[in-house]
Amino acid sequence: MSAEAPIYTIKDAKLSFGLNPLFIGVDLYINRGDKICLVGRNGCGKSTLLKVIAGEIDADDGEFFIQPGTRIGYMPQEPIFDGFANLREVVENGLSKQEKNQTYRADKLIEYFDIKAEQKPEESSGGERRKAALAAALINEPDILLLDEPTNHLDIEAIEKLEDIIKKFAGAVIVISHDRSFLQNISQITFWLDRGILRRNNKSFRFFEEWENQVIDQEIIEQKALNKKIAEETEWLHKGVTARRKRNMGRLRRLQQLRAERREQIKMTGSVEMEAQTTELRSKMVIEAKHIYKSFGDKQIVKDFSLRVIKGNKLGIVGPNGSGKTTLIKLLTKRLEPDSGFIRIGKNLEEAYFDQNRVTLDPKKTLWKTLCNEGDHIWVRGHFRHVVAYLKDFLFKPDQAQCPVSALSGGEKNRLMLAVALAHPSNFLVLDEPTNDLDMDTLDLLQEVLDEYEGTVLIVSHDRDFMDKVATSLLYMKGDGTIYEHVGSYTELLEKIKNQPKSTTKKITEKQENRPHEKNKTIKLSYKEQYLLNTLPDEIAKLEEENKGIEIALSNPNLYTDDPQKFDELTSKLAKNKDCIAEKENQWLEIQIKAEEISGSA
């Protein structure tokens, strides 16, 4: 921790809306150079707390101290662009009155983020507007930079530029974001706003899940040990967060299997064996595109692209902003016709389309009426669900069912839109930027839904962690009309792109099965991997046996009052062992999958 005095301190801050307290007793301090992420469920008050820190709104109570001369740069979740003739004016608006003549600062940021400066805000993409708002927050060279969902609508190149700025930034930064990879890359400290209480952990977001589980597990154990009824909200939180965060051992294996199947489907396309498989494939056919082209004016969006999508594929579409991802979705779903080539869609497709720009919610309707206009049950994926139970699946409390949509936060509205889209009967799901503004708990839930979804999925997203966990393969749009399919994770694809020589036009996603010289290489487990494969099961069993003994000791109702120090030690040890078991199980599973793949290719 820095020996220098904090540049910003808040003590015992409180804020309520009506009779509902949003947060109570908030204490925080910010040192120069701190890189802080602020996390918590949608609707918990993260954006409001950031506005309080920025001085945009006043708290009901609390002591505030900011060192004289400290500058604050703030980018809200939904910046306002009214009244600006172009994006340059948006950027320059961030300058103070005394610095209005220093427009060279705007030029530097416009060049760095590659902003279309003369474009009107209303004619600009979400990504262009977001970059302009970021530049406006940075232009004043603030001592504290506050960013609310800065990665929304940004492509990977812009996100990586922002990461670089934050890492080199001399001042303090507080960021709200749903993008796990982004937070892991930039944060050193984690603030967690949970049920009105702000907690601090002097570790990066990389360690958040471990810390979160420890806090929740200890809270539940303490309440049980004191023979108190577990609060409904805590139980709900425990089931809604921790249970979903426990890694599903089958999910990684299932995703690997789906990727292996996709490789086989790609190998089959265009081969001699193709004719023999045609009948079977056509019965499972969802989309078939052959030699399609699409241009707008001089800009070529799609150039000589062919694709065959089979039932059950979960296809991600990635690439820079403006490369044509949404256009490709419209082509593949026949909302748009190609200039040449043809697209065929399978029969009996029931499509559910999620597009934040299209789905509208009636602010006067309750959540109940939004999902179920009559009665109290809704038909979801083959059976009836009570509307309150379905809302709980999407992390809404039962008492929110009769609240108007207007009372929801921006993230909660997006969560409700997702619930509406997924409630429709479908076997073909199209998700265009579904991760924007969703909190991490909802992203976990969406991953769970997509993992269990038996239909076909098309997804556009820049969220690396999300795509790594759900996509069986990726279509990478370079921006010049070429589209390549990569079977594997988004992280692997980005590494290939970075390592690709700029002078070559060779396909970055050339399949390993099409490289005979690589097929003959001898691939085997390393000595360390083989050792871990043999020894990890015993280590896991030993830890599980140790946990049984700890749980027996903690079941003593008098332990907490007789020996609170021992109680704390055992609670901490139990949480640590659980995390260690989860880590070892996943390590063993990854090695086992690799061993099976080697065995299958031998």
N, C-alpha and C positions, 0 to 999 in steps of 0.2 A: 504493500500500500504506500502511496506517495506521502512523504513527510510534509509536503506543501499543503497549506490550508485549502479546503474545498472552495471552488468558485461559486457554488450554488448549494444551498442547504434548505431543506423543508422539514419542519418538525410538527407532528401531530395535526396534519392537514385532514380536513373532513369536507365531504361534499355530498349533498342529497338532492334528488329530484323529487319534489313532492314529499311524500312520507317515506320514500325508499332511499336508504343510504347507499350511495354508489361506492364510496370508500371511507374508511374511518382510521384515524390514528396513523396516517401515512408519514413515515420518516424516511428521508433519503438525502444523500449528499453526492455531489458530482465533483470529481477532481479533474483538473486539466489533463487531457490525454486519455480519459476513460472511454472505452468502447463498450457500450451497454446495449443489450437487447431487452426489450420489454415484452413479455409474453403473458398469455392468459386467454381464456375462452372469449369468443365473441359476446359482446354485451356486458363484459365485466367492468368496463370503464377505462381501457387502455388509451383510447384516443382522447377521452376527456382528461385523463391525467396528463397526457402530453400537452394538451391545450392549457392546462393549469400551469405547467412548467414554462410554457412559451409566453404566458401572460395574456393569452387570448380570452380566458374566462377566469373568474375569481373563485377561490374556494370559500366555503362557508366559514371556515375557521382554520387556524394554523399560523405558525411563524415561518416567514420566508426571508432568506438573506441571499443576496447576490452581490458579488464583489463589484464595486463601481467600475464602469467602463466595459463590463462584460457584454459582448454582442451575442444575440441568439438568432440563428437561422432556422426557420420552421417551414416544413412542407406538409400540408394537411393531406389526409387520405383522398379527399376530393377537392383539388384546387379549383378556384374560380377563374375563368378566362374571359368573363364578360368585359367588354370595353376596350379590349386590346386589338389593334389592327393586324398584328402579326406576332409570331413567336419571339422575335427579337424584343419587342416591347415587353412581353412577359418576363423575359430574362432581365432586362434593364430595370424593371420595376423593383427588383430586389435591392438595388443600390439605395443608400440613404440619401437624404436631401443634400448633404454636404459633398456627396461623391457622384452626383448625377453626371458630371462631365467625364468620369473615368470609364467610358464605354468600352475601352480596350479590354477590360475584364470580361465583358459580355462576349467580345470577339473570341477570346481564348476558350471560354466554356462552350460556345457554339461550335467552334472547330473541334474541341475535344470530344463532345458528345455527338458530333455530326448532325446538328439540329438544322432543320429546314427553316432558317430564320425568317424568310419573307413570306412564309405560308400563313394563311389565316388560321387561328385556333379551331374554328368550327369546321374547317376543311382538313384538319390534320388528324392523323391516327392517334389512338390512345397512347401509343409508345412515344410519338413525337411530343405530345402535350406533357407527358410525364417527364421527359428529358428536359423540357423547358422549365417546368416547375422545380426540378432538381437544381438546375443552373441558377434559378432565381434565389433558392435557399443558400447556395454556395457563394454567390457573387460578392456578398458583403464580408467575406472572410470571417465568419463568426467564430466565437470562442466555444459556443455550444451549438451543435447541429442536431435538430430534431426532425426525424423522418418517419412519416406514417405510411406504411406499405409502399416503399419507394420502388420495389421491383415489379409491381403490377404493370402489365402490358410491355415491359422491357424485354428485348431479346437477350440472348446469352452474352453477346458482345458488349452491350450497354451495361448489363449486370456486372460483368467482370471489370469494366472501367470504373463503375461505382465502387466495387470492392477495393480496387487499387487506390482510389481517392481516400476512402475511409481509413485504410491501413496507414497511409502516409499523412493523414490529417493530424495536425498538431493539437487541435482543440479536442473537446469531449463530444461524443456522439451517442445519442439514444435512438434506437431503431425499433419500430414495430414492423414485423414481417411474418408471413406464413411460410416463407421459403427457407426450409431447414438448411440446405447447403449454403445459402447466402449467410445465414446467422452463424453457422459453424465457422465460416471463413473470416468473419469480421469481428466477432464479439470476444471480449475478455471477461465481462461481468454480466450476470443475468438478474434482471428484476422480474419477479413473478407476482402478478396481481391476481389474487385468488380469494373470492368471497369477501371482497372489501378490504383485504389485508395485503400489504405489499411486503414481499419477502425478497431478500438479497442473497445471492450466492456469488462469491468472488471467483467464479470459474466461467468458462465460455459456455455457450449453448450446447456444445458437444456433450456436456455432462448433465444436461437438464433432466432427461428422462430418469436417470439414476437418482438424482436429487429429488425429483417429484415423487417417485415411488417411495423413497425413504420417508418423506414428510407425510404422505398419505397413510402408509403402512403404520408408522409410529402413532399417528393420530387415532387410527382405528383401534390399535392394540391398547393404547392408553384409555380410551373410552370403554373398551371391554373390561379392562383390568379394574377400572373404577366402578364397574357394574352399572354404567350409565347406558341408556338407550342410544344407539348410534343415530345421530341426527340424520333426518331424511336426506338433507342436501349432501351430507358427507357420503352417505351410502350411494346416492345417485352419482356423485362425483367419482367415487371409487369404481363403480361399475362402468361408468361412461368413459373414464379416462384410463385408469390403470389396467383394466381388463383388456381394453383395446390395444394398449401399449405392450402387453406381454407378447412377445414374438410368437407368431404362429409357425410351428415347426414345419407344417405341411405346405405353407404358402410359398416359401422359397423353392421347395422341390417342384411344386406345381408350375410355377413360373418358368423354371428351367426346362421342364418337360414341354410346355407350350412353345418355348423358343426352339427346342429341338425339332418339334413337329413343323414349325414354320420353316426351318432350314430344309427339311425334307420336301415340303411343298414347293419351295423355290427351286430346289434341284430338279424336281419333276417337270417344272414348266419348260417347255421347249425341247424336252428330251424325247428319245424314241419311245419311251414308255408312256408318253403322254396320251396317246390315242386309246390305249387299253384302260386308262383311268378316267376317261372323259365322262362316262355315264355317272360314275360314283361322285366325281367332283362336281358335276353339274347339279346333282341333287343337294349338294352342300354349298353351292355357289351363292355368294352374297353380292359380290361386285366383280365384274370382269371389264377391264379397260385395255384397249389395244391401240397403240400408236397414236395417242391423243396429243393434240396441239391446242394451245390457247394463248392469245395475245390481246393486249389492250393498247391500241396505237402501235408505237414502236417497241413497247416493252413486252418481251416474251415471258409468259408466266410458266407455261408447261411446254416442253419440247420432246416429242417422240417418246412418250411415257406409256408403259404397259404394266398392268398389275392384275393379279388374281387374288381376291380376298375370299377365304374359306370361313365357314361358320365356326365361331369360337375364337377367331383371331382378334387380338387387341392391338390395334395399329395406331402408333403415335405419329403425329406430323410435327416436325420441328424445323427451325431455320430462322434466319434473321427477319426482323420486322420488314414488311414490304416484299417478302419473297413470294407471297401468294398462297399461304397456308389455308386461309379461309376460302379463297377461290378454288383450291384443290378439293376441299370438302364439298363445295357446291357442285363441282363437276362430278365427283364420285357419287353424290346423292341425287344427281340429275336435276338439281335446281338451276343448273347452268349447262348449256350445250357447248361441246368443244368446237373449235374451228374445223378440225378434221379428226379422223379416227372415230371409234365408237365406244360407248359405255353401255354395258348391259347389267341390269340389277335383277337379283333373284326374285322368284315369285314368293308371295305371302310374307313379305317383309313388313313388320310392324315397327315403325321408327319412333323413337323418343329423341327430341332435339333440345339440347340445352345451350342457349345462347343468351348471355347476360344482357345483350342489347335488344333482344326481342321479347323475352319473357317479362311481362308486366304484372305487378301485384296491385290490387285495389287497397289503398291505404286505410279505407274505412272498414274493410272486412276484417273479421277475426281470423286467427290462424285456423280455427276449426272450420269456418265457412269457406276459407280459401281452398282447403283440401276436400271438404265434404259439405256441399251446399245443402244437402238434405240428409236427415238421419244421423247416425253416429258411427257408421262403419264405412271403410273404404276398401275397394278391391285392389290388392297389391300382389303382383307376381303369383297369381294362381289361388289366392285365398283372401278372405275378408280379415281386415285388421280394424280394431277400434281406433278411431282417429287420435285419441290421446296416446295410445300405445305407439302408434306410428310416429307421432311427434316426438315421443321420448327416444325413439330410434335415432332421431336427428338432434338429440341433445337439448330438446326444449323441456322445461319443467311442466308438469301437469297444469299448474295455474296460469301458464302462458297461453293455453289453448283458447281462452276467451278474450285475450288481449287483441287490440287492433294491430294491424300490420304496421301502422305508423309509429307504434311504440318500439319497434325493433331497431337495433343498430344496423349499420350497413352490412356487416358480416352475417348477422342473423337473417336479414332479408335474403341474402344469397343462399344461405343454408335452407331457407324455406323454399326458394325457387328450385333448388336441387331436389327437395322432397317432392315438389309438385311434378317435376320432370320424371323422377324415378317411380312415381306412383302410376304412371300411364303404362298399360300393358305394352310390352315391346320385346322384340328379339334382335333389334338393331339400335344401338345407342350412339348418338353423335354428341360429343362434348367439345364445345369451342371455348377454350380458356376457362375451364370449370374451377380452377384453383384460385383465381383472383378474389381477394378479400375473405377467403375461407380461413378459419382458424385451424390450428394443427389437429385438434380433436376431430373436427369435421373432415379434414383430409384423411385422417386415419379411418374414419367411418366410410368415406368414399372408396378408399382402397379396399376395405373389407367387402363393400357392395360389389365392386368391380371384380374382385377375386371370385365371388360366388356367382356372378352373372354368367349364364350359360350362352348368351347370345354373342353377337359381334359388336365390337366397340371401335369407333374412330375418335381419337383425342388430339386436340391441339393444346399444347402447354409448353411454357418455358421452365417449369419447375423441375429441376434435375432429379431431386430425391423422389418426387411423385412418379415421374416417368420411369425411373429405375425400377420402381416397385410394381408397376402395373402393365407396362407395354411389352408385348411379346416381340414386336419388331418396330422399327422406326423408319419413316420416310423423311429423308433429309433434303430440304429444298435449298439449294445453294444460292438462288437469287437470279440465276441467268437462264432459267428454264429447265435446267437439269435436275432430276430427282433420283436419288439413290436409296435403296432399301438396306438397312443395317439390322441384322438379327443379333440382339444383345442389349446392353444397358445404354442409357443416354451418356453416362459418365465415360464409358468406353468409346462411344462415338466422338465425344468432344476431344478425347485424347488423340484419336486418329486424325481429326481435323487439325489440331494444333501441330501434330508431327508431320503433316502432309506438306511436301515441298510446294511452294507457291507457283513454281514455274511449270508444274506438270498438270495435265488435265485428266490423269489416270483416275479411275473411280476409287474413291476413298473407302468404299464399302465392299470392295472385291471379296467374294466369299472364299473362305479357306478351302471349301470342297472343290473349288475351281482351280486350285493351285496344286498340281500333281507333285511338284518338287517338295511341297510342304507336307503332303499326305504321308510321304515316306519317312518323315522324321520320327524318331523314337521318342514318344512322350510318356513320362512316368512320374509318379509321385516322388518328391524329394525325400531324403532321409528323415528330415524333420516332420514332414507331413505324414509319412508312414508311421513314425513314432507317436504323433499325436492321435492318429486314427486308432491306434491300439490302446493308448493309455487314457484318453479323455473319458471314456465310459466309466472307468474305475474312479477317476477323480470326481466325476459328477455324482456317482453313487455315494461316495464318501461324504460329500457336502450335503446331500439329501438326508443321509443318516444323522449327520450333525444337527441339521435343522429340526429333525424330529425331536431330539433331546432338548433343543432350545424352546420349541413350542410347548413341550410338556412343562418346562420350568416357568414359562410365561403364563401358563394356564392357572397358576397359583394365584388366587384373587388377593392374597395378602402381600405378594412380592413387591408391588409398587409402593405400598406404605411402609413395609418393613425395611426394604433395601432399594431405594430409588436409583442409586448409582448402578447397582447390578442390573436392575430393570432396563436402564438406558443402555448399558453395555450389551445386554442380550438382544435388545431391540435393534440396535445398530448392527450387531453381528448377523442377525437374521436377514436384514435387508441387504447387507453386503454379500452374504452367501447366495441369496436369490439372484442378485445381479451377476455374480460370478457363474452360477449354474447356467443362466440364460446365455451368457457370453460363450461358455464352453460348448453348450449344445449347438449354437449356431456355427461355431468354429468346426465342430465335428461334422455337422451336416454339410457344410461347404466342401470339406475335404472328401466326404463320402460321395457327394454328387460328382466331384471331379474324378474320383476313382472309377465310378460307374461309367462316366463318359469315355475314359481311357479304355476301360474294358470293352465297351461297345464298339469302339473304333479299331480295336486290335484285329 
